[in-house]
Amino acid sequence: MTRISPPITKAVEAIVQQEDEDTNEINLPSLDQLFTIGQWVRAVVVENTALSNDKSVKRHIELSLEPELVNASIPVGDITTKSILQVSVTSIEDHGLIVSFGHEKLAGFIKNSALGPYSIDNIHEGQVFLASVIHLPKNKVVQMSLDLKSSQTPIGDMSDISNFLPGDTVQCLISDVRRIGAAGKIMGMLDATIDNLHIGSASVPENKNITARITAVFPSAEPRKVTLSMLPHVLNLAVAKTATGQSPLEALPVGFTLETVKITEVVEDQGVYVDVGVDGVRGFVHV
């Protein structure tokens, strides 16, 4: 992931140019200053060579967080008070943040009182956030908030199903329940699937509506489809917690060795789920 926001790209390009010129030092925030562990962001795939058969090509998936790309499919008319948009900070003012979400005719503003868990003292130009719309455009300015609790309410209306984006909360009518997950439709038209891993302990009855959050959109699929999650921490856009309140990586740090695990489920051609001995956490071993 190398494309974050236009201000960060501009700063990086200026630093590259500065190497050959005698100019003032340019301040570029570190990644630790731009992101926090557990922060939710929206990304779009801009290049995928992972499935290439060309051995000379390095396999990778390149992502972009740039608002004008990740918000591209939603028109101004479908922006509602329940919308989640990715924004980048363009200016830090005394009373809040001026942000861009990729639409030339509109800008966003986040008051100091709407920064949620963030402090304006620790925010940098070019930083990227998911933000919820709290007031519709007025004088070409959308009032927004970094407190995403309002986004837990399902979106009830959309002029075009192609405008749904990852992070949107929706209602899905379940039509098929299988061992590996479930499938249904959003607004009677948009195909949706829920992997068993993203159902968790929730109940998924056929011919009933469930509330879920979109985790991925496949715009080139025919028909168009999305994937969903019903996990509580995804619905709340929070960090997953164990039964004792730890994050999974606090309970089981990267590199930690488990002497024994118990296989609890086998998924054909994919791998096995295992009991790692931590309440609220499952392990998965890929084939």
C-alpha positions in Angstrom: 0.0 0.0 0.0 1.9 3.1 -1.3 -0.9 5.5 -2.2 -2.4 7.1 0.9 -3.7 10.6 0.0 -2.8 13.4 -2.4 -1.1 15.6 0.3 1.1 12.7 1.3 1.9 11.9 -2.4 2.8 15.5 -3.0 5.1 15.6 0.0 6.9 12.4 -1.1 7.3 13.8 -4.6 8.7 17.0 -3.1 11.2 15.1 -1.0 12.4 13.2 -4.1 12.8 16.4 -6.0 14.6 18.0 -3.0 17.4 15.5 -3.2 18.7 17.3 -6.3 17.9 20.8 -5.1 18.9 23.1 -2.2 15.5 23.6 -0.6 14.0 23.7 2.9 13.4 20.4 4.6 10.0 19.0 4.0 8.2 17.4 7.0 6.7 14.0 6.2 4.8 12.3 9.0 5.8 8.7 9.8 3.4 5.9 9.3 3.0 5.6 13.1 1.8 9.2 13.1 -0.6 8.6 10.2 -2.2 5.3 11.3 -3.0 3.5 14.6 -3.2 -0.3 15.0 -6.9 -1.3 14.9 -7.9 1.7 12.8 -10.4 0.9 10.1 -9.8 2.2 6.6 -11.3 1.6 3.1 -9.0 0.4 0.3 -9.3 -0.3 -3.4 -7.1 -2.7 -5.4 -5.2 -0.8 -8.1 -2.9 -3.6 -9.2 -3.0 -7.4 -8.7 -0.2 -9.6 -9.9 -0.8 -12.3 -7.3 -2.3 -14.7 -9.8 0.1 -14.0 -12.6 1.8 -17.0 -14.3 4.7 -14.8 -15.4 7.6 -15.9 -13.1 9.5 -12.7 -13.8 6.7 -10.6 -12.3 6.8 -10.1 -8.5 3.5 -11.1 -7.1 1.8 -8.5 -5.0 -1.5 -6.7 -4.5 -1.2 -2.9 -4.6 -3.8 -0.9 -2.6 -4.8 2.7 -2.5 -6.5 4.6 0.3 -7.0 7.8 -1.7 -10.5 9.1 -1.1 -11.1 10.0 -4.8 -10.6 6.3 -5.7 -12.3 4.5 -2.8 -15.3 6.8 -2.8 -15.5 7.0 -6.6 -18.7 4.9 -7.0 -21.0 7.0 -4.7 -22.5 10.1 -6.3 -23.3 13.2 -4.3 -27.0 12.4 -4.5 -26.6 9.2 -2.5 -24.6 10.8 0.3 -26.9 10.6 3.4 -26.5 11.0 7.1 -25.8 7.3 7.4 -23.0 7.4 4.8 -19.4 6.5 5.7 -16.8 8.2 3.5 -13.1 8.0 3.5 -11.5 11.4 3.9 -8.1 12.9 3.9 -7.1 16.0 6.0 -6.4 19.0 3.7 -6.2 21.7 6.4 -6.1 21.9 10.2 -8.1 24.9 11.5 -8.7 26.4 15.0 -12.2 24.9 15.1 -11.7 21.6 13.3 -10.5 19.9 10.2 -11.2 20.6 6.5 -11.2 17.3 4.7 -11.6 16.0 1.2 -13.5 12.9 0.2 -12.7 13.0 -3.5 -15.6 15.1 -4.9 -14.5 18.3 -6.5 -17.7 20.2 -5.8 -17.9 19.3 -2.1 -15.6 19.5 0.9 -16.0 18.1 4.4 -15.6 19.7 7.8 -15.0 17.9 11.1 -15.5 20.0 14.3 -13.2 19.6 17.2 -16.1 18.2 19.2 -16.6 15.5 16.5 -13.1 14.0 16.5 -14.2 11.0 18.5 -11.2 9.2 19.9 -8.7 11.5 18.2 -7.0 14.7 19.4 -6.4 17.6 16.9 -2.9 17.9 18.3 -2.0 14.5 16.9 -3.6 14.9 13.5 -1.5 15.7 10.4 -2.4 17.0 6.9 -2.8 14.1 4.5 -3.9 11.7 7.3 -6.8 9.4 6.2 -9.9 8.5 8.2 -13.3 6.9 7.8 -15.8 9.5 8.7 -19.6 9.5 9.0 -21.9 12.2 7.6 -23.9 14.0 10.3 -25.4 16.8 8.2 -26.1 16.9 4.4 -24.2 19.3 2.2 -24.8 23.0 3.1 -22.9 25.7 1.2 -21.0 22.9 -0.4 -19.7 21.7 2.9 -20.6 18.3 4.5 -20.5 18.2 8.3 -18.8 14.9 9.3 -17.7 13.1 12.4 -14.9 10.6 13.3 -17.4 8.9 15.8 -18.7 6.1 13.6 -21.5 4.9 16.0 -24.2 6.3 13.7 -23.0 4.1 10.9 -24.4 1.0 12.7 -27.9 1.9 11.4 -28.6 0.0 8.1 -28.8 2.1 5.0 -32.5 1.9 3.9 -32.3 3.4 0.4 -29.8 3.7 -2.4 -30.5 4.9 -6.0 -28.1 2.3 -7.5 -26.9 -0.9 -5.8 -23.4 -0.2 -7.3 -23.1 2.7 -4.9 -22.7 0.4 -1.8 -19.2 0.5 -0.4 -17.2 -1.5 2.1 -18.1 -0.3 5.6 -21.8 0.3 4.8 -24.2 -1.3 7.2 -27.1 -3.1 5.4 -29.9 -5.5 5.8 -29.7 -8.7 3.8 -32.5 -11.2 3.2 -30.9 -14.6 3.7 -32.0 -17.1 1.0 -29.5 -19.9 1.4 -27.6 -21.3 4.5 -24.8 -23.8 4.0 -22.0 -25.3 6.1 -19.5 -22.8 4.8 -21.7 -19.7 5.2 -24.8 -18.1 3.9 -26.1 -16.1 0.9 -28.8 -13.6 0.2 -29.7 -10.3 -1.4 -29.6 -6.6 -0.3 -32.6 -4.5 -1.4 -33.7 -7.6 -3.4 -31.0 -7.0 -6.1 -27.5 -7.1 -4.8 -26.0 -10.6 -4.2 -24.2 -11.0 -0.9 -22.4 -13.8 0.8 -21.3 -14.3 4.4 -18.4 -16.7 5.2 -18.9 -18.9 8.2 -16.0 -17.1 9.9 -17.9 -13.8 9.7 -21.1 -15.3 11.1 -19.5 -16.3 14.4 -22.1 -17.3 17.0 -24.9 -15.3 15.4 -28.1 -17.0 14.1 -28.7 -16.9 10.4 -32.2 -18.2 9.6 -33.3 -18.5 6.0 -35.9 -16.0 4.6 -35.1 -13.6 7.4 -33.3 -10.2 7.3 -30.0 -9.9 9.1 -28.0 -6.8 9.8 -24.4 -6.9 8.6 -21.6 -4.7 7.4 -20.1 -4.9 3.9 -16.5 -6.0 4.0 -15.7 -6.1 0.3 -17.3 -5.2 -3.1 -16.5 -7.0 -6.4 -17.4 -4.4 -9.1 -16.3 -6.5 -12.0 -18.3 -9.6 -10.9 -21.4 -10.4 -13.0 -23.7 -10.0 -11.3 -22.1 -7.6 -8.9 -21.6 -9.0 -5.4 -20.5 -8.1 -1.9 -19.3 -10.0 1.1 -20.6 -9.3 4.6 -19.8 -9.7 8.3 -22.0 -10.1 11.3 -19.2 -10.2 13.8 -19.8 -7.7 16.7 -16.4 -5.9 16.4 -16.9 -5.5 12.6 -20.4 -4.1 13.1 -19.0 -1.7 15.7 -15.9 -0.9 13.7 -13.9 -1.8 16.8 -10.9 -4.0 17.7 -11.7 -7.6 18.4 -11.4 -8.6 22.0 -10.9 -11.9 23.8 -13.1 -13.0 26.7 -10.7 -11.3 29.1 -10.7 -8.0 27.1 -7.4 -8.3 25.3 -6.9 -7.9 21.6 -6.0 -11.3 19.9 -2.4 -10.1 19.2 -2.0 -9.2 22.9 -3.1 -12.7 24.0 -1.1 -14.4 21.2 1.7 -12.1 19.9 3.2 -12.7 16.5 5.9 -15.4 16.9 4.3 -17.0 20.0 4.6 -20.8 19.8 1.6 -23.0 20.8 2.7 -26.4 22.0 -0.7 -28.0 21.1 -3.9 -27.0 19.3 -7.1 -28.9 18.8 -8.6 -29.1 15.3 -12.2 -28.1 15.5 -13.2 -27.9 11.8 -11.8 -28.9 8.4 -12.6 -26.7 5.4 -11.9 -28.6 2.2 -9.1 -27.1 0.0 -8.6 -24.2 2.4 -7.3 -25.4 5.8 -8.4 -26.2 9.4 -9.8 -24.1 12.3 -8.2 -24.8 15.6 -8.8 -24.2 19.3 -5.8 -22.1 20.5 -6.8 -22.2 24.2 -8.0 -18.5 24.4 -11.6 -17.8 24.9 -13.1 -15.8 22.1 -10.3 -16.5 19.6 -10.1 -19.2 16.9 -7.0 -20.1 14.9 -6.8 -21.0 11.3 -4.1 -23.1 9.6 -4.1 -22.6 5.8 -3.2 -25.5 3.5 
